[in-house]
């Protein structure tokens, strides 16, 4: 969002918290989408592409886990 004003009054969630929630959701969706891409590459016997997508999927999972840990600590008041 390019605005410099806080939109938490609209969503009920402060921008920084909303952005963190969005990030976790985007990482998880990406990991799911990449599973299909991996299967497509494997079906075409393209191991190079499948390996690339596996690495990207691993990074997405890692991002989701890091985001979930941060969310968890914030929700618990830490």
mmCIF file of the N, C-alpha and C atoms, coordinates in Angstrom:
data_MODEL
# 
_entry.id   MODEL 
# 
loop_
_atom_site.group_PDB 
_atom_site.id 
_atom_site.type_symbol 
_atom_site.label_atom_id 
_atom_site.label_alt_id 
_atom_site.label_comp_id 
_atom_site.label_asym_id 
_atom_site.label_entity_id 
_atom_site.label_seq_id 
_atom_site.pdbx_PDB_ins_code 
_atom_site.Cartn_x 
_atom_site.Cartn_y 
_atom_site.Cartn_z 
_atom_site.occupancy 
_atom_site.B_iso_or_equiv 
_atom_site.pdbx_formal_charge 
_atom_site.auth_seq_id 
_atom_site.auth_comp_id 
_atom_site.auth_asym_id 
_atom_site.auth_atom_id 
_atom_site.pdbx_PDB_model_num 
ATOM 1   N N  . UNK A 1 1  ? 0.844   -1.161  0.000   1.00 0.00 ? 1  UNK A N  1 
ATOM 2   C CA . UNK A 1 1  ? 0.000   0.000   0.000   1.00 0.00 ? 1  UNK A CA 1 
ATOM 3   C C  . UNK A 1 1  ? 0.895   1.231   0.000   1.00 0.00 ? 1  UNK A C  1 
ATOM 4   N N  . UNK A 1 2  ? 0.571   2.238   -0.796  1.00 0.00 ? 2  UNK A N  1 
ATOM 5   C CA . UNK A 1 2  ? 1.429   3.404   -0.924  1.00 0.00 ? 2  UNK A CA 1 
ATOM 6   C C  . UNK A 1 2  ? 1.051   4.526   0.024   1.00 0.00 ? 2  UNK A C  1 
ATOM 7   N N  . UNK A 1 3  ? -0.054  4.413   0.674   1.00 0.00 ? 3  UNK A N  1 
ATOM 8   C CA . UNK A 1 3  ? -0.504  5.444   1.591   1.00 0.00 ? 3  UNK A CA 1 
ATOM 9   C C  . UNK A 1 3  ? 0.377   5.480   2.832   1.00 0.00 ? 3  UNK A C  1 
ATOM 10  N N  . UNK A 1 4  ? 0.518   6.672   3.399   1.00 0.00 ? 4  UNK A N  1 
ATOM 11  C CA . UNK A 1 4  ? 1.326   6.794   4.608   1.00 0.00 ? 4  UNK A CA 1 
ATOM 12  C C  . UNK A 1 4  ? 0.470   6.738   5.858   1.00 0.00 ? 4  UNK A C  1 
ATOM 13  N N  . UNK A 1 5  ? -0.836  6.583   5.696   1.00 0.00 ? 5  UNK A N  1 
ATOM 14  C CA . UNK A 1 5  ? -1.712  6.531   6.863   1.00 0.00 ? 5  UNK A CA 1 
ATOM 15  C C  . UNK A 1 5  ? -2.034  5.090   7.240   1.00 0.00 ? 5  UNK A C  1 
ATOM 16  N N  . UNK A 1 6  ? -2.220  4.892   8.513   1.00 0.00 ? 6  UNK A N  1 
ATOM 17  C CA . UNK A 1 6  ? -2.585  3.578   9.060   1.00 0.00 ? 6  UNK A CA 1 
ATOM 18  C C  . UNK A 1 6  ? -4.010  3.251   8.641   1.00 0.00 ? 6  UNK A C  1 
ATOM 19  N N  . UNK A 1 7  ? -4.237  2.042   8.148   1.00 0.00 ? 7  UNK A N  1 
ATOM 20  C CA . UNK A 1 7  ? -5.577  1.634   7.727   1.00 0.00 ? 7  UNK A CA 1 
ATOM 21  C C  . UNK A 1 7  ? -6.211  0.651   8.696   1.00 0.00 ? 7  UNK A C  1 
ATOM 22  N N  . UNK A 1 8  ? -5.596  0.469   9.851   1.00 0.00 ? 8  UNK A N  1 
ATOM 23  C CA . UNK A 1 8  ? -6.121  -0.471  10.834  1.00 0.00 ? 8  UNK A CA 1 
ATOM 24  C C  . UNK A 1 8  ? -7.531  -0.156  11.280  1.00 0.00 ? 8  UNK A C  1 
ATOM 25  N N  . UNK A 1 9  ? -7.917  1.110   11.185  1.00 0.00 ? 9  UNK A N  1 
ATOM 26  C CA . UNK A 1 9  ? -9.293  1.456   11.557  1.00 0.00 ? 9  UNK A CA 1 
ATOM 27  C C  . UNK A 1 9  ? -10.300 0.855   10.583  1.00 0.00 ? 9  UNK A C  1 
ATOM 28  N N  . UNK A 1 10 ? -9.866  0.578   9.366   1.00 0.00 ? 10 UNK A N  1 
ATOM 29  C CA . UNK A 1 10 ? -10.745 -0.031  8.363   1.00 0.00 ? 10 UNK A CA 1 
ATOM 30  C C  . UNK A 1 10 ? -10.790 -1.541  8.543   1.00 0.00 ? 10 UNK A C  1 
ATOM 31  N N  . UNK A 1 11 ? -9.626  -2.157  8.730   1.00 0.00 ? 11 UNK A N  1 
ATOM 32  C CA . UNK A 1 11 ? -9.548  -3.619  8.800   1.00 0.00 ? 11 UNK A CA 1 
ATOM 33  C C  . UNK A 1 11 ? -9.715  -4.161  10.207  1.00 0.00 ? 11 UNK A C  1 
ATOM 34  N N  . UNK A 1 12 ? -9.470  -3.323  11.202  1.00 0.00 ? 12 UNK A N  1 
ATOM 35  C CA . UNK A 1 12 ? -9.501  -3.792  12.579  1.00 0.00 ? 12 UNK A CA 1 
ATOM 36  C C  . UNK A 1 12 ? -8.177  -4.402  13.008  1.00 0.00 ? 12 UNK A C  1 
ATOM 37  N N  . UNK A 1 13 ? -7.188  -4.345  12.124  1.00 0.00 ? 13 UNK A N  1 
ATOM 38  C CA . UNK A 1 13 ? -5.864  -4.901  12.394  1.00 0.00 ? 13 UNK A CA 1 
ATOM 39  C C  . UNK A 1 13 ? -4.819  -3.893  11.932  1.00 0.00 ? 13 UNK A C  1 
ATOM 40  N N  . UNK A 1 14 ? -3.875  -3.582  12.802  1.00 0.00 ? 14 UNK A N  1 
ATOM 41  C CA . UNK A 1 14 ? -2.821  -2.631  12.425  1.00 0.00 ? 14 UNK A CA 1 
ATOM 42  C C  . UNK A 1 14 ? -2.102  -3.123  11.174  1.00 0.00 ? 14 UNK A C  1 
ATOM 43  N N  . UNK A 1 15 ? -1.648  -2.189  10.358  1.00 0.00 ? 15 UNK A N  1 
ATOM 44  C CA . UNK A 1 15 ? -1.006  -2.531  9.087   1.00 0.00 ? 15 UNK A CA 1 
ATOM 45  C C  . UNK A 1 15 ? 0.135   -3.534  9.254   1.00 0.00 ? 15 UNK A C  1 
ATOM 46  N N  . UNK A 1 16 ? 1.026   -3.298  10.223  1.00 0.00 ? 16 UNK A N  1 
ATOM 47  C CA . UNK A 1 16 ? 2.182   -4.191  10.372  1.00 0.00 ? 16 UNK A CA 1 
ATOM 48  C C  . UNK A 1 16 ? 1.737   -5.598  10.725  1.00 0.00 ? 16 UNK A C  1 
ATOM 49  N N  . UNK A 1 17 ? 0.695   -5.737  11.525  1.00 0.00 ? 17 UNK A N  1 
ATOM 50  C CA . UNK A 1 17 ? 0.180   -7.062  11.874  1.00 0.00 ? 17 UNK A CA 1 
ATOM 51  C C  . UNK A 1 17 ? -0.516  -7.699  10.670  1.00 0.00 ? 17 UNK A C  1 
ATOM 52  N N  . UNK A 1 18 ? -1.305  -6.907  9.978   1.00 0.00 ? 18 UNK A N  1 
ATOM 53  C CA . UNK A 1 18 ? -1.984  -7.388  8.771   1.00 0.00 ? 18 UNK A CA 1 
ATOM 54  C C  . UNK A 1 18 ? -0.952  -7.857  7.754   1.00 0.00 ? 18 UNK A C  1 
ATOM 55  N N  . UNK A 1 19 ? 0.118   -7.084  7.576   1.00 0.00 ? 19 UNK A N  1 
ATOM 56  C CA . UNK A 1 19 ? 1.161   -7.447  6.611   1.00 0.00 ? 19 UNK A CA 1 
ATOM 57  C C  . UNK A 1 19 ? 1.829   -8.760  6.990   1.00 0.00 ? 19 UNK A C  1 
ATOM 58  N N  . UNK A 1 20 ? 2.052   -8.984  8.261   1.00 0.00 ? 20 UNK A N  1 
ATOM 59  C CA . UNK A 1 20 ? 2.656   -10.229 8.720   1.00 0.00 ? 20 UNK A CA 1 
ATOM 60  C C  . UNK A 1 20 ? 1.718   -11.408 8.467   1.00 0.00 ? 20 UNK A C  1 
ATOM 61  N N  . UNK A 1 21 ? 0.445   -11.219 8.742   1.00 0.00 ? 21 UNK A N  1 
ATOM 62  C CA . UNK A 1 21 ? -0.544  -12.265 8.471   1.00 0.00 ? 21 UNK A CA 1 
ATOM 63  C C  . UNK A 1 21 ? -0.597  -12.556 6.977   1.00 0.00 ? 21 UNK A C  1 
ATOM 64  N N  . UNK A 1 22 ? -0.600  -11.508 6.162   1.00 0.00 ? 22 UNK A N  1 
ATOM 65  C CA . UNK A 1 22 ? -0.623  -11.675 4.710   1.00 0.00 ? 22 UNK A CA 1 
ATOM 66  C C  . UNK A 1 22 ? 0.599   -12.455 4.247   1.00 0.00 ? 22 UNK A C  1 
ATOM 67  N N  . UNK A 1 23 ? 1.773   -12.121 4.799   1.00 0.00 ? 23 UNK A N  1 
ATOM 68  C CA . UNK A 1 23 ? 3.021   -12.772 4.409   1.00 0.00 ? 23 UNK A CA 1 
ATOM 69  C C  . UNK A 1 23 ? 2.959   -14.279 4.670   1.00 0.00 ? 23 UNK A C  1 
ATOM 70  N N  . UNK A 1 24 ? 2.487   -14.659 5.839   1.00 0.00 ? 24 UNK A N  1 
ATOM 71  C CA . UNK A 1 24 ? 2.378   -16.086 6.173   1.00 0.00 ? 24 UNK A CA 1 
ATOM 72  C C  . UNK A 1 24 ? 1.431   -16.771 5.196   1.00 0.00 ? 24 UNK A C  1 
ATOM 73  N N  . UNK A 1 25 ? 0.303   -16.164 4.939   1.00 0.00 ? 25 UNK A N  1 
ATOM 74  C CA . UNK A 1 25 ? -0.679  -16.744 4.016   1.00 0.00 ? 25 UNK A CA 1 
ATOM 75  C C  . UNK A 1 25 ? -0.097  -16.861 2.610   1.00 0.00 ? 25 UNK A C  1 
ATOM 76  N N  . UNK A 1 26 ? 0.629   -15.853 2.163   1.00 0.00 ? 26 UNK A N  1 
ATOM 77  C CA . UNK A 1 26 ? 1.224   -15.884 0.825   1.00 0.00 ? 26 UNK A CA 1 
ATOM 78  C C  . UNK A 1 26 ? 2.274   -17.003 0.729   1.00 0.00 ? 26 UNK A C  1 
ATOM 79  N N  . UNK A 1 27 ? 3.081   -17.165 1.760   1.00 0.00 ? 27 UNK A N  1 
ATOM 80  C CA . UNK A 1 27 ? 4.083   -18.239 1.767   1.00 0.00 ? 27 UNK A CA 1 
ATOM 81  C C  . UNK A 1 27 ? 3.417   -19.615 1.703   1.00 0.00 ? 27 UNK A C  1 
ATOM 82  N N  . UNK A 1 28 ? 2.362   -19.793 2.489   1.00 0.00 ? 28 UNK A N  1 
ATOM 83  C CA . UNK A 1 28 ? 1.664   -21.078 2.498   1.00 0.00 ? 28 UNK A CA 1 
ATOM 84  C C  . UNK A 1 28 ? 1.008   -21.357 1.149   1.00 0.00 ? 28 UNK A C  1 
ATOM 85  N N  . UNK A 1 29 ? 0.372   -20.349 0.562   1.00 0.00 ? 29 UNK A N  1 
ATOM 86  C CA . UNK A 1 29 ? -0.230  -20.525 -0.764  1.00 0.00 ? 29 UNK A CA 1 
ATOM 87  C C  . UNK A 1 29 ? 0.822   -20.854 -1.811  1.00 0.00 ? 29 UNK A C  1 
ATOM 88  N N  . UNK A 1 30 ? 1.964   -20.198 -1.714  1.00 0.00 ? 30 UNK A N  1 
ATOM 89  C CA . UNK A 1 30 ? 3.032   -20.453 -2.659  1.00 0.00 ? 30 UNK A CA 1 
ATOM 90  C C  . UNK A 1 30 ? 3.533   -21.892 -2.543  1.00 0.00 ? 30 UNK A C  1 
ATOM 91  N N  . UNK A 1 31 ? 3.681   -22.382 -1.321  1.00 0.00 ? 31 UNK A N  1 
ATOM 92  C CA . UNK A 1 31 ? 4.122   -23.766 -1.122  1.00 0.00 ? 31 UNK A CA 1 
ATOM 93  C C  . UNK A 1 31 ? 3.126   -24.748 -1.752  1.00 0.00 ? 31 UNK A C  1 
ATOM 94  N N  . UNK A 1 32 ? 1.847   -24.463 -1.608  1.00 0.00 ? 32 UNK A N  1 
ATOM 95  C CA . UNK A 1 32 ? 0.826   -25.328 -2.220  1.00 0.00 ? 32 UNK A CA 1 
ATOM 96  C C  . UNK A 1 32 ? 0.889   -25.273 -3.743  1.00 0.00 ? 32 UNK A C  1 
ATOM 97  N N  . UNK A 1 33 ? 1.004   -24.090 -4.295  1.00 0.00 ? 33 UNK A N  1 
ATOM 98  C CA . UNK A 1 33 ? 1.059   -23.919 -5.748  1.00 0.00 ? 33 UNK A CA 1 
ATOM 99  C C  . UNK A 1 33 ? 2.295   -24.621 -6.315  1.00 0.00 ? 33 UNK A C  1 
ATOM 100 N N  . UNK A 1 34 ? 3.419   -24.483 -5.620  1.00 0.00 ? 34 UNK A N  1 
ATOM 101 C CA . UNK A 1 34 ? 4.643   -25.103 -6.097  1.00 0.00 ? 34 UNK A CA 1 
ATOM 102 C C  . UNK A 1 34 ? 4.559   -26.622 -6.112  1.00 0.00 ? 34 UNK A C  1 
ATOM 103 N N  . UNK A 1 35 ? 3.740   -27.202 -5.248  1.00 0.00 ? 35 UNK A N  1 
ATOM 104 C CA . UNK A 1 35 ? 3.559   -28.661 -5.265  1.00 0.00 ? 35 UNK A CA 1 
ATOM 105 C C  . UNK A 1 35 ? 3.030   -29.118 -6.627  1.00 0.00 ? 35 UNK A C  1 
ATOM 106 N N  . UNK A 1 36 ? 2.092   -28.369 -7.172  1.00 0.00 ? 36 UNK A N  1 
ATOM 107 C CA . UNK A 1 36 ? 1.560   -28.697 -8.495  1.00 0.00 ? 36 UNK A CA 1 
ATOM 108 C C  . UNK A 1 36 ? 2.631   -28.521 -9.564  1.00 0.00 ? 36 UNK A C  1 
ATOM 109 N N  . UNK A 1 37 ? 3.417   -27.449 -9.447  1.00 0.00 ? 37 UNK A N  1 
ATOM 110 C CA . UNK A 1 37 ? 4.484   -27.211 -10.413 1.00 0.00 ? 37 UNK A CA 1 
ATOM 111 C C  . UNK A 1 37 ? 5.522   -28.323 -10.373 1.00 0.00 ? 37 UNK A C  1 
ATOM 112 N N  . UNK A 1 38 ? 5.829   -28.806 -9.179  1.00 0.00 ? 38 UNK A N  1 
ATOM 113 C CA . UNK A 1 38 ? 6.776   -29.914 -9.031  1.00 0.00 ? 38 UNK A CA 1 
ATOM 114 C C  . UNK A 1 38 ? 6.230   -31.153 -9.736  1.00 0.00 ? 38 UNK A C  1 
ATOM 115 N N  . UNK A 1 39 ? 4.966   -31.450 -9.505  1.00 0.00 ? 39 UNK A N  1 
ATOM 116 C CA . UNK A 1 39 ? 4.349   -32.617 -10.142 1.00 0.00 ? 39 UNK A CA 1 
ATOM 117 C C  . UNK A 1 39 ? 4.347   -32.482 -11.662 1.00 0.00 ? 39 UNK A C  1 
ATOM 118 N N  . UNK A 1 40 ? 4.077   -31.281 -12.158 1.00 0.00 ? 40 UNK A N  1 
ATOM 119 C CA . UNK A 1 40 ? 4.098   -31.054 -13.608 1.00 0.00 ? 40 UNK A CA 1 
ATOM 120 C C  . UNK A 1 40 ? 5.490   -31.314 -14.179 1.00 0.00 ? 40 UNK A C  1 
ATOM 121 N N  . UNK A 1 41 ? 6.516   -30.796 -13.511 1.00 0.00 ? 41 UNK A N  1 
ATOM 122 C CA . UNK A 1 41 ? 7.888   -30.981 -13.985 1.00 0.00 ? 41 UNK A CA 1 
ATOM 123 C C  . UNK A 1 41 ? 8.289   -32.453 -13.917 1.00 0.00 ? 41 UNK A C  1 
ATOM 124 N N  . UNK A 1 42 ? 7.913   -33.128 -12.846 1.00 0.00 ? 42 UNK A N  1 
ATOM 125 C CA . UNK A 1 42 ? 8.231   -34.556 -12.719 1.00 0.00 ? 42 UNK A CA 1 
ATOM 126 C C  . UNK A 1 42 ? 7.538   -35.371 -13.805 1.00 0.00 ? 42 UNK A C  1 
ATOM 127 N N  . UNK A 1 43 ? 6.300   -35.024 -14.098 1.00 0.00 ? 43 UNK A N  1 
ATOM 128 C CA . UNK A 1 43 ? 5.567   -35.731 -15.144 1.00 0.00 ? 43 UNK A CA 1 
ATOM 129 C C  . UNK A 1 43 ? 6.286   -35.592 -16.490 1.00 0.00 ? 43 UNK A C  1 
ATOM 130 N N  . UNK A 1 44 ? 6.897   -34.425 -16.725 1.00 0.00 ? 44 UNK A N  1 
ATOM 131 C CA . UNK A 1 44 ? 7.645   -34.191 -17.962 1.00 0.00 ? 44 UNK A CA 1 
ATOM 132 C C  . UNK A 1 44 ? 9.108   -34.612 -17.853 1.00 0.00 ? 44 UNK A C  1 
ATOM 133 N N  . UNK A 1 45 ? 9.448   -35.250 -16.719 1.00 0.00 ? 45 UNK A N  1 
ATOM 134 C CA . UNK A 1 45 ? 10.805  -35.740 -16.466 1.00 0.00 ? 45 UNK A CA 1 
ATOM 135 C C  . UNK A 1 45 ? 11.856  -34.627 -16.554 1.00 0.00 ? 45 UNK A C  1 
ATOM 136 N N  . UNK A 1 46 ? 11.490  -33.457 -16.064 1.00 0.00 ? 46 UNK A N  1 
ATOM 137 C CA . UNK A 1 46 ? 12.406  -32.313 -16.037 1.00 0.00 ? 46 UNK A CA 1 
ATOM 138 C C  . UNK A 1 46 ? 12.876  -32.109 -14.601 1.00 0.00 ? 46 UNK A C  1 
ATOM 139 N N  . UNK A 1 47 ? 13.890  -32.859 -14.227 1.00 0.00 ? 47 UNK A N  1 
ATOM 140 C CA . UNK A 1 47 ? 14.383  -32.831 -12.852 1.00 0.00 ? 47 UNK A CA 1 
ATOM 141 C C  . UNK A 1 47 ? 14.981  -31.487 -12.470 1.00 0.00 ? 47 UNK A C  1 
ATOM 142 N N  . UNK A 1 48 ? 15.568  -30.798 -13.425 1.00 0.00 ? 48 UNK A N  1 
ATOM 143 C CA . UNK A 1 48 ? 16.174  -29.498 -13.135 1.00 0.00 ? 48 UNK A CA 1 
ATOM 144 C C  . UNK A 1 48 ? 15.109  -28.493 -12.668 1.00 0.00 ? 48 UNK A C  1 
ATOM 145 N N  . UNK A 1 49 ? 14.007  -28.454 -13.366 1.00 0.00 ? 49 UNK A N  1 
ATOM 146 C CA . UNK A 1 49 ? 12.917  -27.557 -12.992 1.00 0.00 ? 49 UNK A CA 1 
ATOM 147 C C  . UNK A 1 49 ? 12.261  -28.031 -11.699 1.00 0.00 ? 49 UNK A C  1 
ATOM 148 N N  . UNK A 1 50 ? 12.063  -29.330 -11.565 1.00 0.00 ? 50 UNK A N  1 
ATOM 149 C CA . UNK A 1 50 ? 11.463  -29.871 -10.342 1.00 0.00 ? 50 UNK A CA 1 
ATOM 150 C C  . UNK A 1 50 ? 12.316  -29.514 -9.126  1.00 0.00 ? 50 UNK A C  1 
ATOM 151 N N  . UNK A 1 51 ? 13.633  -29.627 -9.254  1.00 0.00 ? 51 UNK A N  1 
ATOM 152 C CA . UNK A 1 51 ? 14.528  -29.281 -8.150  1.00 0.00 ? 51 UNK A CA 1 
ATOM 153 C C  . UNK A 1 51 ? 14.440  -27.795 -7.807  1.00 0.00 ? 51 UNK A C  1 
ATOM 154 N N  . UNK A 1 52 ? 14.376  -26.946 -8.821  1.00 0.00 ? 52 UNK A N  1 
ATOM 155 C CA . UNK A 1 52 ? 14.220  -25.514 -8.583  1.00 0.00 ? 52 UNK A CA 1 
ATOM 156 C C  . UNK A 1 52 ? 12.951  -25.244 -7.787  1.00 0.00 ? 52 UNK A C  1 
ATOM 157 N N  . UNK A 1 53 ? 11.851  -25.864 -8.191  1.00 0.00 ? 53 UNK A N  1 
ATOM 158 C CA . UNK A 1 53 ? 10.580  -25.651 -7.498  1.00 0.00 ? 53 UNK A CA 1 
ATOM 159 C C  . UNK A 1 53 ? 10.597  -26.236 -6.090  1.00 0.00 ? 53 UNK A C  1 
ATOM 160 N N  . UNK A 1 54 ? 11.305  -27.345 -5.889  1.00 0.00 ? 54 UNK A N  1 
ATOM 161 C CA . UNK A 1 54 ? 11.438  -27.905 -4.537  1.00 0.00 ? 54 UNK A CA 1 
ATOM 162 C C  . UNK A 1 54 ? 12.178  -26.931 -3.618  1.00 0.00 ? 54 UNK A C  1 
ATOM 163 N N  . UNK A 1 55 ? 13.239  -26.324 -4.133  1.00 0.00 ? 55 UNK A N  1 
ATOM 164 C CA . UNK A 1 55 ? 13.986  -25.346 -3.343  1.00 0.00 ? 55 UNK A CA 1 
ATOM 165 C C  . UNK A 1 55 ? 13.114  -24.141 -3.016  1.00 0.00 ? 55 UNK A C  1 
ATOM 166 N N  . UNK A 1 56 ? 12.374  -23.671 -4.003  1.00 0.00 ? 56 UNK A N  1 
ATOM 167 C CA . UNK A 1 56 ? 11.479  -22.530 -3.779  1.00 0.00 ? 56 UNK A CA 1 
ATOM 168 C C  . UNK A 1 56 ? 10.396  -22.896 -2.767  1.00 0.00 ? 56 UNK A C  1 
ATOM 169 N N  . UNK A 1 57 ? 9.883   -24.113 -2.853  1.00 0.00 ? 57 UNK A N  1 
ATOM 170 C CA . UNK A 1 57 ? 8.865   -24.570 -1.911  1.00 0.00 ? 57 UNK A CA 1 
ATOM 171 C C  . UNK A 1 57 ? 9.436   -24.633 -0.498  1.00 0.00 ? 57 UNK A C  1 
ATOM 172 N N  . UNK A 1 58 ? 10.655  -25.098 -0.378  1.00 0.00 ? 58 UNK A N  1 
ATOM 173 C CA . UNK A 1 58 ? 11.307  -25.152 0.924   1.00 0.00 ? 58 UNK A CA 1 
ATOM 174 C C  . UNK A 1 58 ? 11.473  -23.741 1.499   1.00 0.00 ? 58 UNK A C  1 
ATOM 175 N N  . UNK A 1 59 ? 11.863  -22.803 0.666   1.00 0.00 ? 59 UNK A N  1 
ATOM 176 C CA . UNK A 1 59 ? 11.996  -21.412 1.116   1.00 0.00 ? 59 UNK A CA 1 
ATOM 177 C C  . UNK A 1 59 ? 10.651  -20.843 1.546   1.00 0.00 ? 59 UNK A C  1 
ATOM 178 N N  . UNK A 1 60 ? 9.595   -21.166 0.815   1.00 0.00 ? 60 UNK A N  1 
ATOM 179 C CA . UNK A 1 60 ? 8.262   -20.692 1.180   1.00 0.00 ? 60 UNK A CA 1 
ATOM 180 C C  . UNK A 1 60 ? 7.820   -21.271 2.516   1.00 0.00 ? 60 UNK A C  1 
ATOM 181 N N  . UNK A 1 61 ? 8.087   -22.555 2.715   1.00 0.00 ? 61 UNK A N  1 
ATOM 182 C CA . UNK A 1 61 ? 7.754   -23.181 4.004   1.00 0.00 ? 61 UNK A CA 1 
ATOM 183 C C  . UNK A 1 61 ? 8.528   -22.522 5.137   1.00 0.00 ? 61 UNK A C  1 
ATOM 184 N N  . UNK A 1 62 ? 9.812   -22.258 4.887   1.00 0.00 ? 62 UNK A N  1 
ATOM 185 C CA . UNK A 1 62 ? 10.642  -21.618 5.909   1.00 0.00 ? 62 UNK A CA 1 
ATOM 186 C C  . UNK A 1 62 ? 10.103  -20.225 6.231   1.00 0.00 ? 62 UNK A C  1 
ATOM 187 N N  . UNK A 1 63 ? 9.749   -19.460 5.212   1.00 0.00 ? 63 UNK A N  1 
ATOM 188 C CA . UNK A 1 63 ? 9.179   -18.138 5.436   1.00 0.00 ? 63 UNK A CA 1 
ATOM 189 C C  . UNK A 1 63 ? 7.893   -18.201 6.232   1.00 0.00 ? 63 UNK A C  1 
ATOM 190 N N  . UNK A 1 64 ? 7.051   -19.172 5.908   1.00 0.00 ? 64 UNK A N  1 
ATOM 191 C CA . UNK A 1 64 ? 5.795   -19.335 6.639   1.00 0.00 ? 64 UNK A CA 1 
ATOM 192 C C  . UNK A 1 64 ? 6.059   -19.675 8.099   1.00 0.00 ? 64 UNK A C  1 
ATOM 193 N N  . UNK A 1 65 ? 7.011   -20.570 8.343   1.00 0.00 ? 65 UNK A N  1 
ATOM 194 C CA . UNK A 1 65 ? 7.325   -20.949 9.720   1.00 0.00 ? 65 UNK A CA 1 
ATOM 195 C C  . UNK A 1 65 ? 7.884   -19.773 10.516  1.00 0.00 ? 65 UNK A C  1 
ATOM 196 N N  . UNK A 1 66 ? 8.780   -19.011 9.905   1.00 0.00 ? 66 UNK A N  1 
ATOM 197 C CA . UNK A 1 66 ? 9.332   -17.841 10.589  1.00 0.00 ? 66 UNK A CA 1 
ATOM 198 C C  . UNK A 1 66 ? 8.237   -16.823 10.891  1.00 0.00 ? 66 UNK A C  1 
ATOM 199 N N  . UNK A 1 67 ? 7.357   -16.610 9.930   1.00 0.00 ? 67 UNK A N  1 
ATOM 200 C CA . UNK A 1 67 ? 6.239   -15.688 10.134  1.00 0.00 ? 67 UNK A CA 1 
ATOM 201 C C  . UNK A 1 67 ? 5.288   -16.175 11.214  1.00 0.00 ? 67 UNK A C  1 
ATOM 202 N N  . UNK A 1 68 ? 5.012   -17.479 11.234  1.00 0.00 ? 68 UNK A N  1 
ATOM 203 C CA . UNK A 1 68 ? 4.125   -18.030 12.260  1.00 0.00 ? 68 UNK A CA 1 
ATOM 204 C C  . UNK A 1 68 ? 4.741   -17.902 13.646  1.00 0.00 ? 68 UNK A C  1 
ATOM 205 N N  . UNK A 1 69 ? 6.056   -18.120 13.742  1.00 0.00 ? 69 UNK A N  1 
ATOM 206 C CA . UNK A 1 69 ? 6.718   -17.961 15.038  1.00 0.00 ? 69 UNK A CA 1 
ATOM 207 C C  . UNK A 1 69 ? 6.611   -16.523 15.540  1.00 0.00 ? 69 UNK A C  1 
ATOM 208 N N  . UNK A 1 70 ? 6.823   -15.583 14.637  1.00 0.00 ? 70 UNK A N  1 
ATOM 209 C CA . UNK A 1 70 ? 6.729   -14.180 15.019  1.00 0.00 ? 70 UNK A CA 1 
ATOM 210 C C  . UNK A 1 70 ? 5.300   -13.816 15.420  1.00 0.00 ? 70 UNK A C  1 
ATOM 211 N N  . UNK A 1 71 ? 4.338   -14.277 14.639  1.00 0.00 ? 71 UNK A N  1 
ATOM 212 C CA . UNK A 1 71 ? 2.936   -14.037 14.989  1.00 0.00 ? 71 UNK A CA 1 
ATOM 213 C C  . UNK A 1 71 ? 2.589   -14.625 16.344  1.00 0.00 ? 71 UNK A C  1 
ATOM 214 N N  . UNK A 1 72 ? 3.044   -15.862 16.570  1.00 0.00 ? 72 UNK A N  1 
ATOM 215 C CA . UNK A 1 72 ? 2.766   -16.537 17.828  1.00 0.00 ? 72 UNK A CA 1 
ATOM 216 C C  . UNK A 1 72 ? 3.313   -15.728 19.008  1.00 0.00 ? 72 UNK A C  1 
ATOM 217 N N  . UNK A 1 73 ? 4.543   -15.264 18.874  1.00 0.00 ? 73 UNK A N  1 
ATOM 218 C CA . UNK A 1 73 ? 5.131   -14.497 19.985  1.00 0.00 ? 73 UNK A CA 1 
ATOM 219 C C  . UNK A 1 73 ? 4.403   -13.180 20.183  1.00 0.00 ? 73 UNK A C  1 
ATOM 220 N N  . UNK A 1 74 ? 3.962   -12.564 19.106  1.00 0.00 ? 74 UNK A N  1 
ATOM 221 C CA . UNK A 1 74 ? 3.230   -11.294 19.218  1.00 0.00 ? 74 UNK A CA 1 
ATOM 222 C C  . UNK A 1 74 ? 1.854   -11.505 19.831  1.00 0.00 ? 74 UNK A C  1 
ATOM 223 N N  . UNK A 1 75 ? 1.181   -12.578 19.455  1.00 0.00 ? 75 UNK A N  1 
ATOM 224 C CA . UNK A 1 75 ? -0.153  -12.847 19.990  1.00 0.00 ? 75 UNK A CA 1 
ATOM 225 C C  . UNK A 1 75 ? -0.091  -13.239 21.452  1.00 0.00 ? 75 UNK A C  1 
ATOM 226 N N  . UNK A 1 76 ? 1.039   -13.804 21.866  1.00 0.00 ? 76 UNK A N  1 
ATOM 227 C CA . UNK A 1 76 ? 1.214   -14.181 23.257  1.00 0.00 ? 76 UNK A CA 1 
ATOM 228 C C  . UNK A 1 76 ? 1.791   -13.038 24.092  1.00 0.00 ? 76 UNK A C  1 
ATOM 229 N N  . UNK A 1 77 ? 1.895   -11.867 23.487  1.00 0.00 ? 77 UNK A N  1 
ATOM 230 C CA . UNK A 1 77 ? 2.366   -10.704 24.222  1.00 0.00 ? 77 UNK A CA 1 
ATOM 231 C C  . UNK A 1 77 ? 3.872   -10.580 24.302  1.00 0.00 ? 77 UNK A C  1 
ATOM 232 N N  . UNK A 1 78 ? 4.591   -11.397 23.542  1.00 0.00 ? 78 UNK A N  1 
ATOM 233 C CA . UNK A 1 78 ? 6.053   -11.375 23.584  1.00 0.00 ? 78 UNK A CA 1 
ATOM 234 C C  . UNK A 1 78 ? 6.583   -10.449 22.613  1.00 0.00 ? 78 UNK A C  1 
# 
